[in-house]
Amino acid sequence: MVNSGDLDQALQDGNIFRQLNALIVAHLRLHNLSQVASAVASATMTPLDIEVPPNRLLELVAKGLAAENNGALRGLSSSVLLPCSYGSTTTPRTASIDFSVTHVKGSSKTIPKHESKTLSEHKSVVRCARFSPDGMFFATGGADTSIKLFEVPKVKQMISGDTQARPLIRTFYDHAEPLNDLDFHPRSTILISSAKDNCIKFFDFSKTSAKRAFKVFQDTHNVRSVSFHPSGEFLLAGTDHPIPHLYDVNTYQCFLPSNVPDSGVNGAINQVRYSSTGSIYVTASKDGAIRLYDGVSAKCIRSISGAHGKSEVTSAVFTKDQRFVLSSGKDFTVKLWEIGSGRMVKEYLGAKRIKLRSQAIFNETEEFVISIDEASNEVVTWDARTAEKVARWPSNHNGTPRWIEHSPVESVFVTCGTDRSVRFWKESV
């Protein structure tokens, strides 16, 4: 005779398994793994079209890992962690955009006019910038080897006329060569930087007196780009080596992809970026290719050779739904690629990138694409869906901006200049 307690436990376990199977099927379907999703659904008798909130499985896994680790990162002091509000996902103002839908000419949206203000200057060219996941901070890195950290609410106070506001809250000096890229840890007050000195450095900006890195990864090449995995446990490095380097944050171990993408891999990597869930990462290379890698196996799953003709690819970023990649190249074009098929679905024309390693970005809602025109020293904006140019604004830099970076949560962005300045852009009142 079955004990009632055992029966209740069996029923409870069965319910958990059904929920887990539903989450797995929905997760696979969301990330364009339709065949695998169908196989799992058939094997577990789970409806293939079951409705589950996007990325629910990843959210539950992240919460479980946080609980298991008692809220602390392996290898890092618990004092480094931020309050729960840091890095929390802010709901975008619009749902994910279906870029495959054709829009007729004349249906483009108009981006609100923006105004900019100089916040600070480096002692030399400002080479990179990055916002924190919650949009509360951004950092800039210069050829003067310094890193400046700004607090966004204080920036707004200063622009509004508060003479007591001091938006520049930290300055770090610990690299021996010019900075190339920056990124924020998704859950803690950790800022990482990469530079021409072959180093990746970790800074804890919760400590007001800290000027130096508390952890250093020494690579074998000039580290051009860095990107944290959404878990914060791994980071990607794009270097002068043609293959991306994957580091375990806690063990310092470096991994290389398990397969060589193709025989034409021979260029330095200008940019590496993880997708929103970490299931895929992308590289933009000087050999003209965009390459997509599986975030778990590190295998190259797609290589788009000659993505920008014979020109190098300077940047590549994912859309939030991980279905598309936006790339920029030195052939004067910005392009949108469908990951599943590898085909180009949009081309944004009218902004020249000749010498600088500038990038193309989305605004926070992905309704607009923004980049720099070197020839005219302007900020250029397109309607993301129609590819129609909708705005050209003077950059207000004395010389072409080298970098542009948009907040992930609101309508503000920063430009960094060859004139050493950092400018903050927001909608005009």
N, C-alpha and C positions, 0 to 999 in steps of 0.2 A: 504494500500500500504506500502510495506516495505521500510524504509529509506535506501538509499545507504550506509550511514555510519553504520547502524545497520547490514546490510548484510556483509559489509567488516569485521566488528567485529566478526560476527558469523563464517565467513570463517576462520578468523585468530585463533579464539578459537578452531575450529574444527581441524585445522592443528596442534595446540599445543597439543591437546588431542591425536591425532594420533602419534605424536612424543613421547609423554609421555608413551603411551601404548607400543610402540615399545621398548622403553628403559626398561620398567618393564619386558616385555617378555624376552628380551635379558639378563637382569640381573638374572632372575630366572633360565634361561637355563644355564648360565655361572656357577651358583652355584649348579648345579646338582639337581635342583628342577623341573624336567621335567614334572611331572604330573600337578603341579601348573601352570607352564608355558603354557602347552597345554590348561588348563582350561581358563586362562586369554586370551590367543590368540583367542580361540573360542568365548568367551563372547564379546570381543572387535573387532572381525573381523580383527585381526592383523596376518600377516604371521608368523608362528612359527619359520621359519628359517631366519628371517630378520637379516641382518648384521649390527651390531652396534659395535663401538670400545669397547674393554673390560673395564668394570668398569666406563663407561661413565656416567651412572646414579649417581653413588657415587660421581664422580668428580663435576657434576653439583650441587648436593645437598650440597656438602662441600663449593662450591663457594657461593651458595645462603645463607647458614648459616653465612659464613664470612661477606657477604655484609649486612645481617640483623643485625649482631652484630657490624657492623661498624669496622670490623677487630680486635675486641678485645675479649678475652675470658671472660666469666662470672666469676666474683670473682677474677680475676687477673688483675693487672695493665697493661695498654696498653704498658707501657715501657718494659714489659717482653717479648713482641713479637719480633721475629727476622725479618730481612728483608725477602722479598718474596722468596729469593733463598733458605732459610733454609728449610730443610725437603722436598724439591721438589723431585719428583720421577725421578731418573736417569734411562734411558732406558737400560735394561740389554743387554749384548753383544750377547745373543742368546734368541730365543723365548722359551716359556715354553716347557719343555721336556715331552714327552709322555713315562712314565716309564713302561707302560703296553706292549710296543713293545719289543719282544724278540730279543736279540742280540747274535750273535754267538761268541764263545770264540775266542780271538785274535783280536776282533774289538775294544778293549778298547783304549781310548785316553790316552795320556801321559801328566801328569801335569808338567808345567815348574818347574825347580829346584828353591827352595826358600832359602834365607839366612836370618838369624835373628841377632838382636842386642839388648842388654840390654839397656832399657831406664831409668829405675828407680827402686828403691826398697822401699817396705813398711817395717815397723818395725817387721812384722810378716808375716804369710802365706797370700798370695794374693788369695782371695776366689772367685772372680767374675770379669767380664768385660763386657762392652757393647759399641757398636758403635752407633753414632747418625744416623738417617735415611738418611742423605745426605753424610755420611761417612767422614765428616769434623772433627769430634771429637770422642774420645772414653774415657771411664772412667773405673777405676779399684777400687775395694773395698777390704779391708783387714781385717784380724783378729785383727789388731791394731786399728780398728774402724774408720780408715781414708778412704777418697775417693780422688783419684787423677784423674784430668781431663787433657787430652792431646789433642793438636791440630795437626791433621795428617799432613798438609803441613809443619809444623815446624819440625815434626819428620823426614820427608823426607829430609829437608834441613840439619838437623844435621847428618843424615846418609851419606849425600853427601859430608860432610866435612866442613859445615858451623859452625864454632866454636861459632858464636854469637847466633845461634838458640837456643831457650829455649822452647822445646815442652810441658813441664809440666806447664800449665797455671793457675791451681787452685788446692788447697788442702782444703777439707772440713773436719771438725771435729764436729760431733754433735750426734753420736750414743754412747750408753753406752756398747754395746756388738758387737761381730764380724759381719761384713757385710755378707749378703747372696746373694743379687741380685741388679741389677741396670736397669734403663730404661730411655730413653730420650722422652720428649714430642714430638709428631709428627710435631708441628708447632711453638714451642717457645723454648726459652733458659731455659727450665726447665729440671732438672735431678732429678729423684726420686731414693731412695735407700730403701732397706728393710734389717732388721737385727734381731738378736736373742733377742733384747730388746723389741720385739713385736711392733716395730714402722715402719711406712713408712714416709719418710721425703722428702720434696720438697726443692730443691736448685735452685736459679736463678744464672746461671753462667755468665750472662751479666754484673753483678755487680762485679767489681774487688776486692772490699773490703769485700764482703760477705763470711763469714766463717761458718755461722750457717744456719739452715733451716728456711724458712719463713712460712712453713706450716707443720703440723705434723698430721698423722692419727695414733691413738693408737688402735691397734688390741688387741684381747684377747689371741693371741697365737704367738709363734715364726713365723715371716714372712719369709718363705723360698724363695719366688719368686714373682716378680711383672711384670705386662705387661700393657702398655697403650693401650686403645682402639684407633684405627686410627683417631678418631675425637678429641682425647685428653680430652673428657668430662668424661670418666670413666676409672677406672683402676681395674685390677684383682689382687688378692692376693692369693697365695698358701701358706698355713700355716701348722702348726702341726695338725690343725683341718682337718678332711677328706673331707670337702666340701669347694669348692672355695668361696672366699669372693669377692663381686663386690661392688666397691665404686663409688659414684657420687663425682667427683672431687670438685664440687662447693658447695654441701650441706653437705658433710661429711657422708651422709647416706650410710649404708652398707646393701646390699641385699644378700640373699642366693638363690640357685636354687629352682625353684618352685616344683620340684619333686625329690625324693630320687632315685638315679640311680639304685641301687640294694642292697640286704641285706648284701653284702660282703664289703661295703665301710667302711674300718676301719684303713686306713693308712694315714700318713701325705702326703702332696702334695709336691713333689720335685721341680716341675716346672709348670708354667702356661704360655701360649702364645696365643695371638690373631692371627687370620688369617689376610691376607693383607687388607681385607675390613672390618673386624670386624664382619662378619656374623656368624662366628664360633669361639669358643675357645677350647683349649685342656688342659688337666691336665695329668701329669705324677706322679704316686703315689707309695708310698712305699709298698702298698698292691699288687703291680704287675699289676695294671690296667692302661690302657689309656682310658680316658673318653672325649667325645666330647659333647659340649654344644651349643645350639642355642644362637647366640649373642644377639638376641632381647628378647626372652622369658626366657632365662637362664635355659631352660629345657635340661636335658641330653638326647641327641638324639642317642648316641651310646656308649656302654661300651665294651671294649676289655679286658676281664679278662685274667690273666695269659699271658700277652703279651710277657713277657720274662721268661716264665716258672714260677718257684716259687720265682724268684728274683725281687727286686724292679726296677721300671722304673725310671731312673735318669733324662731323658730329653725327650722332644717331641716338634718338630717344624714343621710348615706347609711348603709345597712348595708354590711358589708364586701364582700358579693357584688354590690353595686351594683344590686340588683333592687328595693330599696325605699328610701323616704325617710321619716324620722321627723320630724314637725313639732309645734310648740307654738304656741298662740295665746292671745289674751286673751279667748277665749270659754270659758275654764276647761277646755279639752280638749287632749289630746295625741293625735295621729293618725298612723297608718302608711299610706303610699300605695304602691301598686304602680306602678313607673315605666312598664312596658310598656303598661299599660291606662289609667293615670291614676285608677284607682278606689281608694277608701279600703277597706282590708282589716281594720284594727283601730282601735278607739277606746278610749283610756285615760281614765277619768273619776275625779274625786275630788281634784283639786289645782287651786286657784284662783290664777291670775295676773291681777292687777287693774291694777297700775301699773308694775311692774318688767319690764324686758326680760329675763326669765329664760328658760332653755332646758330642753328635755327631752333626755336622753342615754341611751345604752345603757351597760351595764357592759361589761367587756372581752370577755365571751363572747357578748354580745347575748341572753342569757337573760332579762335584766331591763331594764326601762325605769325611769329615775329622774328626778324633778323636784321642784320646790319648791311647797309650798302656802303662799301669802302669808297667807291668812286665819288659819291655825293655827300658822304659823311651824314647819312640819315638813318633813322630807324624806320623800317618798312614793315607794314602789316597787311596780311591777306585774310580774307574769309576762308577758314579752313576747309569748308565743304565745297565752295564754288571755285576756289583758287583765284578769285578776283582780288586784285590789289585794292585795299580800301583806305589806306593812310600812308603818308610819308611825312615824318616829323624831323626837323633838324636835331641832331644829337646834342647840340650845345657843348660838345667837347671841342677843344682846340687840337684837332687831329682825330683820326678815326677811332671809334671805340673798339677795343680788342675783344670784349666779352659782353654778353647780355644774359641775364638770368631772371626768371619770373618766379614770383611767390606761388607755391602750390595751392594756396587757400584764398587769396584775394587779389584784386586788380592793382597790384603794384609790381614793379620790376626795377632792377638796377643795371646800369651800364658802367663799364670800366674802361678807362681811356689810356691811349698811348701818351696822353697829356698828364698822366699820373693821377687823375681825379676819379672819384667814385660819385656817380650821380644816382639819386633815388627818384623814381617816376611813380606818380599816382594820378588818378583821374582828376581833371580840373573841376572845381566846384562851380 
